[in-house]
Amino acid sequence: MKNNKLNLSSLILIIFLTIPFHLCARDGINTAWKVGLSGPIYKKFSFLVEEDLRMQQDFGGVEWSFTTAEIRYKPLKFLTIGTAYMFIDKLDKSGEKRHRYLFYAMATKKIGAFRFSVRERFQSTFKEHSDTPSNFLRSMLTVAYSIDKLNISPFVYAETFNNTLKGKHFSLDRVRLSCGIDYALNKHSIFQLYYRYHIFEAPDPVNYKNAIGVGYTYKLK
C-alpha cells in the first residue's frame, strides 16, 4: 500500500512539473513564493494575512511584493464573503507602489471527493499619485479532488479578468488557467504547488505568460 501511495504521488508530481516546463521553454517563466497565516476572529469571522513575492522572468530577483490583509465572513456553510486590502510594491529603482481594495463572494459545493467553487471578485487598484484606478471583475471556477489517504487535493481553475473601465462595456483583458496540488502536512500546515498560464488580451505589467508558485499557510485553528 505504501508503495502504491508513493507511486501515485510521484506520477502526479512528474506530470505536473513536465507540462509547465515544456511550455516555459518557449516563453520564459517567473516564480512566486507565498506565505500566509489564517485563523478565527469571532464566530463566523476569520482572517488571513499573506506575503506574496513575485520573481523576475527566468528565476531572476524579486520584482513585486504583494502584502495582503483579509477578513472573511461565512454566513452559510457553502458561502464565504470577504474583503481585503493589498499593498503592492515594485522592488526596483522606480519604487512604484499600488493600493488594492477587493470584495468577493464564493460558493462551494462538495460532491463525493470533488469540490466545486465559484467566486466573483471585484478589485480596484490605485497607483500612488494617480486618481484613476484600474477596476476588474474577476470570475473564477475551481474544481478540486480530495485524496484523503495522501492528504493531497489536486485542483484546476479558470479565471477571467474583466476590465470594468474600458469603453462602455466590460473588456476581457486576460484569462488565467491554473493547476496545482494542496498538501496538508497536518491540521495547521498547508503547502501548495501550482502552475499558471495566462492568455493576454491587453498589456499586463505584473504577470508573465507562465508562472510556477509555491505557497505555505499556517492555520491557527
Z-matrix of the N, CA and C atoms (Angstrom, degrees):
N
C 1 1.463
C 2 1.520 1 110.98
N 3 1.350 2 117.14 1 -42.70
C 4 1.458 3 120.45 2 179.93
C 5 1.513 4 111.00 3 -62.26
N 6 1.366 5 115.82 4 -39.02
C 7 1.454 6 118.86 5 179.08
C 8 1.521 7 111.53 6 -64.79
N 9 1.340 8 116.21 7 -38.23
C 10 1.460 9 120.12 8 178.63
C 11 1.522 10 111.08 9 -63.90
N 12 1.351 11 116.31 10 -41.33
C 13 1.460 12 120.53 11 178.07
C 14 1.516 13 110.66 12 -62.20
N 15 1.338 14 116.04 13 -43.67
C 16 1.455 15 120.89 14 -179.00
C 17 1.520 16 110.82 15 -64.69
N 18 1.352 17 116.56 16 -42.94
C 19 1.457 18 120.35 17 -179.66
C 20 1.519 19 111.61 18 -63.33
N 21 1.345 20 116.63 19 -41.44
C 22 1.454 21 120.44 20 179.77
C 23 1.522 22 110.74 21 -65.03
N 24 1.329 23 116.43 22 -44.06
C 25 1.464 24 120.02 23 178.95
C 26 1.522 25 111.06 24 -61.96
N 27 1.327 26 116.72 25 -42.69
C 28 1.459 27 120.95 26 -179.61
C 29 1.524 28 111.31 27 -64.54
N 30 1.337 29 116.44 28 -40.79
C 31 1.456 30 120.61 29 -179.49
C 32 1.529 31 110.96 30 -63.75
N 33 1.333 32 116.53 31 -45.21
C 34 1.466 33 120.66 32 179.22
C 35 1.518 34 110.45 33 -60.83
N 36 1.338 35 116.55 34 -43.78
C 37 1.455 36 120.86 35 -178.52
C 38 1.522 37 111.54 36 -65.35
N 39 1.334 38 117.35 37 -41.82
C 40 1.466 39 121.61 38 -179.23
C 41 1.528 40 110.27 39 -64.03
N 42 1.342 41 116.93 40 -46.04
C 43 1.462 42 120.58 41 179.32
C 44 1.523 43 110.43 42 -62.20
N 45 1.329 44 115.25 43 -43.52
C 46 1.468 45 120.94 44 -177.15
C 47 1.524 46 111.70 45 -62.45
N 48 1.308 47 117.12 46 -41.09
C 49 1.459 48 121.18 47 -176.40
C 50 1.524 49 112.64 48 -81.16
N 51 1.330 50 117.62 49 -34.66
C 52 1.456 51 121.29 50 -175.21
C 53 1.519 52 111.87 51 -67.06
N 54 1.321 53 117.20 52 -43.70
C 55 1.464 54 120.96 53 -176.34
C 56 1.516 55 112.28 54 -63.00
N 57 1.342 56 119.99 55 -53.44
C 58 1.459 57 118.67 56 -177.99
C 59 1.508 58 115.37 57 -63.29
N 60 1.345 59 117.36 58 -37.98
C 61 1.453 60 117.74 59 -178.75
C 62 1.524 61 111.46 60 -68.67
N 63 1.324 62 117.40 61 -28.42
C 64 1.456 63 120.41 62 175.60
C 65 1.531 64 109.82 63 -64.88
N 66 1.326 65 116.46 64 -42.14
C 67 1.457 66 120.65 65 178.52
C 68 1.521 67 111.53 66 -69.32
N 69 1.344 68 115.80 67 -39.03
C 70 1.457 69 120.03 68 -174.59
C 71 1.519 70 112.37 69 -67.96
N 72 1.325 71 117.71 70 -23.33
C 73 1.450 72 120.67 71 -176.80
C 74 1.524 73 111.30 72 -60.72
N 75 1.337 74 117.43 73 -24.60
C 76 1.460 75 120.87 74 -179.30
C 77 1.518 76 112.80 75 -90.10
N 78 1.320 77 117.30 76 -34.64
C 79 1.454 78 120.25 77 -169.27
C 80 1.525 79 114.74 78 -116.53
N 81 1.290 80 119.02 79 -0.14
C 82 1.453 81 120.11 80 -173.87
C 83 1.527 82 110.02 81 79.31
N 84 1.327 83 116.01 82 173.35
C 85 1.454 84 120.10 83 -174.93
C 86 1.519 85 109.67 84 -152.72
N 87 1.318 86 116.26 85 149.71
C 88 1.457 87 119.18 86 169.48
C 89 1.515 88 108.92 87 -124.60
N 90 1.306 89 116.45 88 161.94
C 91 1.455 90 121.49 89 -176.29
C 92 1.525 91 109.70 90 -121.60
N 93 1.324 92 114.52 91 158.44
C 94 1.463 93 120.68 92 178.38
C 95 1.523 94 108.69 93 -134.22
N 96 1.331 95 115.49 94 142.66
C 97 1.457 96 122.05 95 179.38
C 98 1.530 97 107.85 96 -127.15
N 99 1.318 98 116.25 97 122.32
C 100 1.459 99 120.18 98 -173.07
C 101 1.528 100 110.75 99 -129.61
N 102 1.333 101 115.95 100 138.15
C 103 1.460 102 121.04 101 175.05
C 104 1.523 103 107.61 102 -135.12
N 105 1.342 104 116.56 103 139.06
C 106 1.453 105 119.99 104 -175.87
C 107 1.520 106 112.36 105 -142.32
N 108 1.320 107 114.70 106 161.81
C 109 1.466 108 123.24 107 176.33
C 110 1.515 109 107.29 108 -133.32
N 111 1.342 110 117.08 109 127.77
C 112 1.458 111 121.28 110 179.64
C 113 1.522 112 109.83 111 -132.05
N 114 1.336 113 115.02 112 159.55
C 115 1.456 114 118.94 113 179.18
C 116 1.515 115 111.42 114 178.34
N 117 1.337 116 117.02 115 172.90
C 118 1.464 117 121.21 116 -179.31
C 119 1.524 118 111.59 117 -77.83
N 120 1.326 119 115.62 118 153.86
C 121 1.461 120 122.06 119 173.55
C 122 1.524 121 109.49 120 -111.85
N 123 1.340 122 116.00 121 -61.88
C 124 1.457 123 120.89 122 -179.35
C 125 1.520 124 108.55 123 -161.74
N 126 1.331 125 115.26 124 120.91
C 127 1.468 126 121.85 125 179.77
C 128 1.530 127 110.99 126 51.94
N 129 1.341 128 117.95 127 -109.40
C 130 1.457 129 121.14 128 -173.55
C 131 1.528 130 113.18 129 -92.82
N 132 1.325 131 116.68 130 8.76
C 133 1.458 132 121.08 131 179.60
C 134 1.530 133 110.26 132 -101.57
N 135 1.334 134 115.71 133 143.51
C 136 1.462 135 121.49 134 176.32
C 137 1.525 136 109.05 135 -144.27
N 138 1.331 137 116.09 136 172.46
C 139 1.466 138 120.18 137 -177.63
C 140 1.522 139 110.76 138 -133.97
N 141 1.316 140 114.33 139 162.39
C 142 1.462 141 122.25 140 172.66
C 143 1.518 142 108.20 141 -145.74
N 144 1.335 143 116.88 142 129.36
C 145 1.465 144 121.87 143 169.25
C 146 1.520 145 106.85 144 -119.16
N 147 1.326 146 116.20 145 141.22
C 148 1.461 147 119.07 146 -168.93
C 149 1.518 148 110.35 147 -151.02
N 150 1.319 149 115.06 148 144.26
C 151 1.472 150 122.05 149 173.96
C 152 1.527 151 107.98 150 -123.61
N 153 1.329 152 115.08 151 126.17
C 154 1.463 153 121.41 152 -175.44
C 155 1.524 154 107.96 153 -125.98
N 156 1.336 155 116.95 154 119.06
C 157 1.463 156 122.29 155 179.58
C 158 1.524 157 109.00 156 -107.33
N 159 1.324 158 116.22 157 122.89
C 160 1.462 159 122.03 158 178.98
C 161 1.527 160 108.79 159 -103.77
N 162 1.315 161 116.27 160 124.04
C 163 1.451 162 121.23 161 -176.45
C 164 1.524 163 111.70 162 -86.63
N 165 1.319 164 115.46 163 163.94
C 166 1.458 165 120.79 164 175.33
C 167 1.523 166 109.81 165 -71.10
N 168 1.330 167 114.97 166 168.73
C 169 1.458 168 120.29 167 -178.54
C 170 1.529 169 111.58 168 -61.40
N 171 1.323 170 114.65 169 143.98
C 172 1.461 171 122.29 170 177.20
C 173 1.527 172 112.32 171 57.75
N 174 1.342 173 115.31 172 45.51
C 175 1.466 174 122.71 173 170.83
C 176 1.528 175 113.05 174 64.79
N 177 1.331 176 116.57 175 38.25
C 178 1.453 177 120.89 176 174.90
C 179 1.523 178 110.42 177 -81.40
N 180 1.348 179 115.63 178 -162.27
C 181 1.459 180 120.02 179 -179.27
C 182 1.518 181 112.44 180 -74.50
N 183 1.329 182 115.82 181 -178.33
C 184 1.459 183 121.16 182 -179.08
C 185 1.528 184 109.66 183 -71.14
N 186 1.327 185 116.46 184 130.01
C 187 1.460 186 121.56 185 -178.97
C 188 1.528 187 112.13 186 -105.48
N 189 1.348 188 116.81 187 -42.80
C 190 1.466 189 121.52 188 -177.74
C 191 1.525 190 109.58 189 -131.69
N 192 1.333 191 114.39 190 147.51
C 193 1.467 192 121.41 191 172.79
C 194 1.529 193 108.31 192 -123.03
N 195 1.343 194 116.28 193 128.54
C 196 1.462 195 122.73 194 178.10
C 197 1.534 196 108.05 195 -116.51
N 198 1.325 197 116.73 196 115.68
C 199 1.461 198 121.56 197 179.17
C 200 1.529 199 108.14 198 -112.63
N 201 1.346 200 116.34 199 122.36
C 202 1.467 201 121.13 200 -171.36
C 203 1.516 202 111.94 201 -122.89
N 204 1.336 203 115.08 202 138.96
C 205 1.468 204 122.23 203 170.17
C 206 1.527 205 106.98 204 -126.41
N 207 1.332 206 116.17 205 122.97
C 208 1.467 207 120.95 206 -170.54
C 209 1.529 208 111.20 207 -131.66
N 210 1.337 209 115.57 208 143.15
C 211 1.463 210 122.91 209 174.32
C 212 1.522 211 107.93 210 -118.90
N 213 1.327 212 116.16 211 134.07
C 214 1.464 213 121.36 212 -179.37
C 215 1.521 214 110.75 213 -121.10
N 216 1.318 215 115.55 214 146.43
C 217 1.460 216 121.71 215 177.32
C 218 1.519 217 108.41 216 -132.24
N 219 1.322 218 116.99 217 131.66
C 220 1.467 219 121.98 218 -176.58
C 221 1.532 220 109.01 219 -117.40
N 222 1.339 221 118.39 220 85.54
C 223 1.457 222 120.72 221 -177.87
C 224 1.524 223 113.45 222 -70.91
N 225 1.335 224 116.35 223 -28.55
C 226 1.456 225 122.66 224 178.81
C 227 1.524 226 108.95 225 -132.14
N 228 1.317 227 115.83 226 160.56
C 229 1.462 228 120.34 227 -176.51
C 230 1.523 229 112.18 228 -59.32
N 231 1.329 230 116.61 229 -34.21
C 232 1.468 231 120.71 230 -175.44
C 233 1.522 232 113.25 231 -99.10
N 234 1.342 233 118.19 232 -2.67
C 235 1.464 234 121.26 233 -172.30
C 236 1.521 235 111.55 234 -121.92
N 237 1.337 236 115.73 235 132.03
C 238 1.461 237 122.34 236 175.12
C 239 1.526 238 109.10 237 -125.80
N 240 1.332 239 116.08 238 132.86
C 241 1.456 240 122.43 239 176.87
C 242 1.524 241 107.39 240 -119.14
N 243 1.321 242 116.82 241 138.43
C 244 1.456 243 118.84 242 -176.73
C 245 1.515 244 113.79 243 -146.39
N 246 1.315 245 115.51 244 158.88
C 247 1.454 246 122.82 245 173.27
C 248 1.519 247 108.31 246 -140.65
N 249 1.323 248 117.14 247 151.23
C 250 1.463 249 119.78 248 -175.84
C 251 1.523 250 110.70 249 -153.99
N 252 1.320 251 114.46 250 157.70
C 253 1.455 252 122.84 251 170.06
C 254 1.521 253 107.31 252 -118.38
N 255 1.330 254 116.03 253 137.88
C 256 1.460 255 121.27 254 -178.77
C 257 1.525 256 109.61 255 -130.37
N 258 1.322 257 115.86 256 126.64
C 259 1.469 258 121.16 257 175.22
C 260 1.523 259 107.76 258 -100.38
N 261 1.321 260 116.27 259 123.50
C 262 1.460 261 122.22 260 -175.53
C 263 1.518 262 108.82 261 -114.52
N 264 1.321 263 116.55 262 125.17
C 265 1.462 264 121.75 263 -174.31
C 266 1.523 265 109.25 264 -128.44
N 267 1.328 266 116.41 265 124.11
C 268 1.461 267 120.55 266 175.48
C 269 1.516 268 108.17 267 -89.25
N 270 1.327 269 115.44 268 119.06
C 271 1.460 270 120.42 269 -170.42
C 272 1.531 271 111.22 270 -92.26
N 273 1.326 272 115.15 271 65.02
C 274 1.461 273 120.24 272 174.42
C 275 1.530 274 108.21 273 -142.49
N 276 1.316 275 117.00 274 -168.95
C 277 1.459 276 120.37 275 -176.04
C 278 1.521 277 112.84 276 -64.35
N 279 1.336 278 117.08 277 -25.58
C 280 1.464 279 119.77 278 -178.79
C 281 1.525 280 111.71 279 -66.43
N 282 1.347 281 116.30 280 -31.81
C 283 1.454 282 120.10 281 179.97
C 284 1.518 283 113.60 282 62.60
N 285 1.328 284 116.62 283 25.91
C 286 1.463 285 121.00 284 -177.79
C 287 1.533 286 111.11 285 -62.55
N 288 1.326 287 115.98 286 133.83
C 289 1.458 288 121.39 287 -179.38
C 290 1.518 289 109.65 288 -129.67
N 291 1.344 290 114.75 289 144.53
C 292 1.459 291 120.76 290 -179.78
C 293 1.528 292 109.41 291 -135.48
N 294 1.328 293 114.47 292 152.76
C 295 1.464 294 121.42 293 176.76
C 296 1.531 295 108.03 294 -122.53
N 297 1.322 296 115.94 295 125.73
C 298 1.465 297 120.45 296 -176.93
C 299 1.525 298 110.13 297 -120.43
N 300 1.340 299 115.06 298 135.53
C 301 1.458 300 122.16 299 176.27
C 302 1.525 301 107.28 300 -121.35
N 303 1.320 302 116.41 301 135.14
C 304 1.460 303 118.30 302 -176.39
C 305 1.520 304 112.03 303 -142.05
N 306 1.332 305 114.14 304 153.29
C 307 1.462 306 123.33 305 176.80
C 308 1.520 307 107.59 306 -136.59
N 309 1.327 308 117.03 307 143.24
C 310 1.467 309 118.75 308 -179.50
C 311 1.525 310 111.28 309 -151.53
N 312 1.325 311 113.85 310 161.40
C 313 1.464 312 122.25 311 172.48
C 314 1.525 313 106.96 312 -135.97
N 315 1.326 314 116.53 313 135.88
C 316 1.463 315 120.94 314 -177.43
C 317 1.528 316 110.21 315 -134.34
N 318 1.327 317 115.77 316 129.90
C 319 1.460 318 122.19 317 177.00
C 320 1.529 319 108.90 318 -111.04
N 321 1.335 320 116.55 319 136.43
C 322 1.463 321 122.02 320 -176.10
C 323 1.527 322 110.11 321 -127.26
N 324 1.324 323 115.94 322 140.49
C 325 1.461 324 122.10 323 178.40
C 326 1.518 325 109.64 324 -136.27
N 327 1.341 326 117.17 325 128.56
C 328 1.465 327 122.25 326 177.09
C 329 1.520 328 110.01 327 -101.04
N 330 1.321 329 115.03 328 133.58
C 331 1.461 330 121.97 329 174.68
C 332 1.522 331 106.54 330 -132.72
N 333 1.331 332 116.12 331 101.43
C 334 1.456 333 120.17 332 -174.50
C 335 1.521 334 110.24 333 63.30
N 336 1.333 335 115.37 334 -129.03
C 337 1.462 336 119.74 335 179.15
C 338 1.527 337 112.17 336 -84.85
N 339 1.328 338 117.62 337 -6.07
C 340 1.462 339 121.50 338 -179.80
C 341 1.523 340 110.85 339 -88.10
N 342 1.323 341 115.25 340 146.94
C 343 1.456 342 121.49 341 173.89
C 344 1.527 343 108.46 342 -131.19
N 345 1.322 344 115.37 343 122.84
C 346 1.456 345 122.03 344 -179.99
C 347 1.532 346 108.64 345 -109.65
N 348 1.319 347 116.94 346 136.87
C 349 1.463 348 119.76 347 177.23
C 350 1.520 349 110.11 348 -141.26
N 351 1.324 350 114.45 349 143.96
C 352 1.457 351 122.68 350 177.28
C 353 1.524 352 107.38 351 -123.83
N 354 1.317 353 117.10 352 129.40
C 355 1.459 354 120.89 353 -179.06
C 356 1.523 355 111.14 354 -129.24
N 357 1.330 356 115.56 355 134.09
C 358 1.454 357 122.00 356 171.37
C 359 1.529 358 107.78 357 -114.29
N 360 1.317 359 115.80 358 127.79
C 361 1.466 360 120.31 359 -175.96
C 362 1.528 361 110.19 360 -133.69
N 363 1.321 362 115.79 361 130.50
C 364 1.463 363 121.18 362 173.25
C 365 1.524 364 108.32 363 -108.25
N 366 1.320 365 116.02 364 131.42
C 367 1.456 366 119.78 365 178.76
C 368 1.524 367 110.62 366 -134.46
N 369 1.325 368 114.81 367 144.18
C 370 1.455 369 121.81 368 178.11
C 371 1.520 370 107.85 369 -128.19
N 372 1.335 371 116.87 370 124.75
C 373 1.457 372 122.30 371 -174.84
C 374 1.528 373 110.22 372 -119.97
N 375 1.331 374 115.81 373 127.51
C 376 1.459 375 122.09 374 179.95
C 377 1.522 376 109.79 375 -113.58
N 378 1.326 377 116.40 376 129.16
C 379 1.461 378 120.27 377 166.99
C 380 1.516 379 108.47 378 -77.11
N 381 1.325 380 116.82 379 144.53
C 382 1.457 381 119.24 380 175.78
C 383 1.526 382 110.01 381 -62.08
N 384 1.336 383 115.32 382 141.11
C 385 1.464 384 123.19 383 -179.90
C 386 1.528 385 111.65 384 68.03
N 387 1.341 386 116.30 385 26.06
C 388 1.458 387 120.69 386 175.95
C 389 1.527 388 108.59 387 -137.31
N 390 1.328 389 116.56 388 138.10
C 391 1.466 390 120.77 389 -178.58
C 392 1.523 391 112.76 390 -95.57
N 393 1.330 392 117.22 391 -7.08
C 394 1.469 393 120.89 392 -176.51
C 395 1.526 394 109.84 393 -102.07
N 396 1.332 395 118.07 394 115.75
C 397 1.467 396 120.10 395 -179.23
C 398 1.529 397 111.14 396 -86.20
N 399 1.303 398 116.04 397 167.26
C 400 1.463 399 121.79 398 166.83
C 401 1.520 400 106.25 399 -107.97
N 402 1.330 401 115.78 400 122.03
C 403 1.463 402 121.63 401 -175.64
C 404 1.520 403 110.54 402 -113.46
N 405 1.326 404 115.44 403 133.27
C 406 1.460 405 120.44 404 179.63
C 407 1.522 406 110.70 405 -133.12
N 408 1.325 407 114.44 406 142.75
C 409 1.457 408 121.71 407 166.87
C 410 1.517 409 106.42 408 -105.97
N 411 1.335 410 116.09 409 117.09
C 412 1.458 411 121.45 410 -174.90
C 413 1.529 412 109.78 411 -109.85
N 414 1.321 413 115.24 412 119.11
C 415 1.460 414 121.76 413 -179.11
C 416 1.524 415 108.99 414 -108.10
N 417 1.332 416 117.10 415 128.66
C 418 1.461 417 120.10 416 -174.67
C 419 1.533 418 111.24 417 -134.47
N 420 1.322 419 115.68 418 135.92
C 421 1.466 420 123.06 419 173.78
C 422 1.519 421 108.02 420 -118.62
N 423 1.346 422 117.11 421 125.95
C 424 1.466 423 122.54 422 -178.39
C 425 1.515 424 110.33 423 -123.19
N 426 1.326 425 115.69 424 138.34
C 427 1.465 426 122.24 425 173.21
C 428 1.523 427 107.32 426 -125.29
N 429 1.329 428 116.20 427 123.84
C 430 1.473 429 121.69 428 178.98
C 431 1.525 430 109.26 429 -125.08
N 432 1.329 431 115.24 430 155.20
C 433 1.462 432 121.33 431 -179.92
C 434 1.521 433 108.61 432 -132.24
N 435 1.315 434 116.90 433 122.30
C 436 1.472 435 121.67 434 -176.91
C 437 1.520 436 110.87 435 -88.98
N 438 1.326 437 115.77 436 125.59
C 439 1.468 438 122.00 437 172.52
C 440 1.529 439 105.71 438 -111.24
N 441 1.326 440 115.55 439 89.67
C 442 1.463 441 121.18 440 -170.09
C 443 1.526 442 112.86 441 -61.81
N 444 1.341 443 117.20 442 -36.82
C 445 1.460 444 120.16 443 -177.20
C 446 1.529 445 112.16 444 -64.41
N 447 1.323 446 116.15 445 -25.47
C 448 1.465 447 120.86 446 -179.14
C 449 1.524 448 112.10 447 -104.83
N 450 1.341 449 116.36 448 -4.84
C 451 1.468 450 121.49 449 -177.40
C 452 1.520 451 112.83 450 59.77
N 453 1.325 452 117.31 451 32.28
C 454 1.458 453 121.00 452 179.10
C 455 1.528 454 110.34 453 -124.27
N 456 1.316 455 114.96 454 154.49
C 457 1.464 456 121.91 455 177.30
C 458 1.531 457 108.83 456 -136.19
N 459 1.326 458 118.26 457 95.77
C 460 1.468 459 119.62 458 173.06
C 461 1.535 460 109.24 459 -66.02
N 462 1.337 461 116.38 460 147.95
C 463 1.454 462 119.74 461 -179.79
C 464 1.512 463 110.63 462 -147.22
N 465 1.319 464 114.45 463 157.47
C 466 1.464 465 122.29 464 171.20
C 467 1.517 466 107.20 465 -136.39
N 468 1.335 467 116.43 466 149.12
C 469 1.460 468 117.87 467 173.71
C 470 1.513 469 110.45 468 -151.21
N 471 1.317 470 114.63 469 158.90
C 472 1.459 471 123.20 470 174.99
C 473 1.520 472 107.60 471 -127.70
N 474 1.338 473 116.82 472 136.39
C 475 1.454 474 121.33 473 -177.21
C 476 1.520 475 109.90 474 -138.41
N 477 1.326 476 116.15 475 134.50
C 478 1.454 477 121.71 476 177.08
C 479 1.528 478 109.57 477 -107.73
N 480 1.330 479 116.18 478 142.95
C 481 1.461 480 123.51 479 178.39
C 482 1.535 481 107.54 480 -112.36
N 483 1.320 482 116.65 481 104.25
C 484 1.454 483 121.76 482 -176.81
C 485 1.532 484 109.86 483 -102.68
N 486 1.325 485 115.92 484 115.67
C 487 1.453 486 121.79 485 -179.94
C 488 1.530 487 109.17 486 -76.06
N 489 1.340 488 116.98 487 120.12
C 490 1.464 489 120.66 488 -175.19
C 491 1.520 490 113.33 489 -90.43
N 492 1.330 491 117.87 490 -4.03
C 493 1.462 492 120.33 491 -175.74
C 494 1.527 493 112.79 492 -114.67
N 495 1.314 494 117.61 493 11.55
C 496 1.461 495 120.35 494 -177.23
C 497 1.533 496 108.98 495 -104.72
N 498 1.312 497 116.39 496 109.46
C 499 1.458 498 120.34 497 179.85
C 500 1.522 499 111.71 498 72.60
N 501 1.312 500 115.61 499 -160.64
C 502 1.464 501 121.41 500 -177.41
C 503 1.528 502 112.00 501 -85.70
N 504 1.316 503 116.98 502 -17.54
C 505 1.456 504 120.84 503 -176.37
C 506 1.535 505 109.42 504 -127.73
N 507 1.342 506 114.80 505 169.72
C 508 1.450 507 119.48 506 175.14
C 509 1.523 508 109.55 507 -60.57
N 510 1.327 509 115.05 508 146.14
C 511 1.452 510 120.49 509 176.61
C 512 1.519 511 108.62 510 -123.42
N 513 1.318 512 117.73 511 126.40
C 514 1.458 513 121.87 512 178.81
C 515 1.520 514 108.84 513 -77.58
N 516 1.343 515 116.94 514 106.43
C 517 1.463 516 121.09 515 -177.51
C 518 1.524 517 112.72 516 -86.99
N 519 1.327 518 117.51 517 -33.57
C 520 1.460 519 119.60 518 178.60
C 521 1.521 520 111.32 519 -164.20
N 522 1.330 521 113.93 520 161.40
C 523 1.464 522 122.85 521 176.20
C 524 1.520 523 107.29 522 -124.37
N 525 1.315 524 116.13 523 134.59
C 526 1.461 525 121.25 524 178.29
C 527 1.527 526 108.83 525 -114.11
N 528 1.326 527 116.36 526 125.82
C 529 1.462 528 123.01 527 175.58
C 530 1.520 529 107.80 528 -115.42
N 531 1.317 530 117.10 529 135.70
C 532 1.464 531 119.10 530 -174.40
C 533 1.528 532 110.65 531 -144.98
N 534 1.321 533 115.17 532 149.94
C 535 1.458 534 121.94 533 170.40
C 536 1.531 535 107.47 534 -139.13
N 537 1.315 536 116.51 535 152.54
C 538 1.449 537 118.93 536 -177.74
C 539 1.507 538 112.98 537 -173.77
N 540 1.318 539 115.09 538 -172.97
C 541 1.461 540 122.40 539 -178.62
C 542 1.521 541 108.96 540 -139.32
N 543 1.318 542 116.45 541 130.92
C 544 1.460 543 122.44 542 168.53
C 545 1.527 544 108.18 543 -99.12
N 546 1.321 545 116.48 544 133.67
C 547 1.471 546 121.49 545 178.86
C 548 1.520 547 109.26 546 -125.39
N 549 1.338 548 115.81 547 121.36
C 550 1.465 549 121.42 548 179.46
C 551 1.522 550 109.31 549 -93.69
N 552 1.329 551 115.54 550 104.82
C 553 1.457 552 119.30 551 177.48
C 554 1.523 553 109.88 552 -66.59
N 555 1.320 554 116.28 553 -39.63
C 556 1.465 555 123.95 554 173.87
C 557 1.528 556 106.55 555 -158.64
N 558 1.320 557 117.75 556 -169.20
C 559 1.469 558 120.20 557 -175.78
C 560 1.528 559 112.78 558 -70.09
N 561 1.329 560 117.29 559 -13.35
C 562 1.460 561 120.89 560 -178.89
C 563 1.526 562 113.35 561 -103.37
N 564 1.317 563 118.29 562 -35.06
C 565 1.470 564 122.33 563 -170.60
C 566 1.526 565 111.65 564 -106.65
N 567 1.342 566 115.35 565 121.14
C 568 1.461 567 121.97 566 178.54
C 569 1.526 568 108.86 567 -121.44
N 570 1.322 569 116.24 568 125.33
C 571 1.455 570 122.16 569 175.41
C 572 1.521 571 109.37 570 -105.51
N 573 1.324 572 116.02 571 149.08
C 574 1.464 573 120.31 572 178.29
C 575 1.529 574 110.31 573 -137.74
N 576 1.316 575 114.59 574 138.35
C 577 1.463 576 122.09 575 173.65
C 578 1.522 577 106.99 576 -127.49
N 579 1.351 578 117.68 577 129.10
C 580 1.460 579 118.58 578 -176.70
C 581 1.521 580 111.55 579 -144.38
N 582 1.314 581 114.19 580 160.96
C 583 1.463 582 122.85 581 172.84
C 584 1.525 583 107.92 582 -125.94
N 585 1.330 584 116.69 583 138.48
C 586 1.459 585 121.97 584 178.45
C 587 1.529 586 110.41 585 -125.52
N 588 1.326 587 113.91 586 142.37
C 589 1.460 588 120.78 587 175.52
C 590 1.526 589 107.85 588 -128.73
N 591 1.332 590 116.96 589 129.61
C 592 1.459 591 121.10 590 -177.93
C 593 1.525 592 111.16 591 -109.76
N 594 1.320 593 114.73 592 140.94
C 595 1.460 594 122.50 593 170.37
C 596 1.528 595 106.18 594 -111.49
N 597 1.325 596 117.22 595 113.50
C 598 1.458 597 121.41 596 -173.84
C 599 1.526 598 111.43 597 -96.88
N 600 1.322 599 114.96 598 133.99
C 601 1.460 600 122.06 599 171.74
C 602 1.525 601 110.40 600 -113.20
N 603 1.344 602 116.10 601 -4.09
C 604 1.469 603 121.93 602 179.18
C 605 1.526 604 107.56 603 -152.77
N 606 1.333 605 118.19 604 157.20
C 607 1.479 606 120.66 605 179.08
C 608 1.522 607 111.63 606 -58.80
N 609 1.324 608 116.29 607 142.76
C 610 1.459 609 122.04 608 -179.85
C 611 1.523 610 107.83 609 -134.48
N 612 1.343 611 118.78 610 115.08
C 613 1.466 612 121.38 611 -176.59
C 614 1.523 613 114.02 612 -79.05
N 615 1.327 614 117.64 613 -9.30
C 616 1.465 615 120.62 614 -173.10
C 617 1.528 616 112.46 615 -107.73
N 618 1.337 617 116.83 616 -50.57
C 619 1.464 618 121.02 617 -171.92
C 620 1.523 619 112.61 618 -89.14
N 621 1.325 620 115.47 619 145.37
C 622 1.459 621 122.30 620 172.31
C 623 1.530 622 108.35 621 -99.40
N 624 1.317 623 115.52 622 166.07
C 625 1.464 624 119.22 623 -177.91
C 626 1.524 625 111.21 624 -63.77
N 627 1.317 626 117.26 625 -38.29
C 628 1.462 627 122.47 626 179.11
C 629 1.519 628 110.11 627 -122.11
N 630 1.315 629 116.61 628 143.32
C 631 1.473 630 120.10 629 178.52
C 632 1.519 631 109.83 630 -152.79
N 633 1.319 632 114.79 631 144.61
C 634 1.458 633 121.88 632 171.75
C 635 1.515 634 107.99 633 -121.53
N 636 1.322 635 117.15 634 136.12
C 637 1.449 636 120.59 635 -177.78
C 638 1.510 637 112.84 636 -130.63
N 639 1.324 638 114.89 637 150.37
C 640 1.469 639 122.58 638 175.16
C 641 1.527 640 106.86 639 -126.64
N 642 1.337 641 116.23 640 131.74
C 643 1.451 642 119.63 641 -178.12
C 644 1.521 643 111.70 642 -133.87
N 645 1.327 644 115.19 643 155.08
C 646 1.468 645 121.66 644 175.67
C 647 1.523 646 107.73 645 -141.28
N 648 1.327 647 116.16 646 130.28
C 649 1.458 648 122.00 647 176.83
C 650 1.516 649 110.02 648 -126.89
N 651 1.323 650 115.55 649 132.17
C 652 1.469 651 120.99 650 176.47
C 653 1.526 652 107.73 651 -105.28
N 654 1.336 653 116.11 652 123.79
C 655 1.451 654 122.16 653 179.73
C 656 1.533 655 109.04 654 -100.43
N 657 1.339 656 115.23 655 125.91
C 658 1.445 657 118.87 656 -178.29
C 659 1.531 658 112.18 657 -70.91
N 660 1.334 659 116.68 658 -27.34
C 661 1.464 660 119.49 659 -179.22
C 662 1.497 661 110.24 660 -150.80
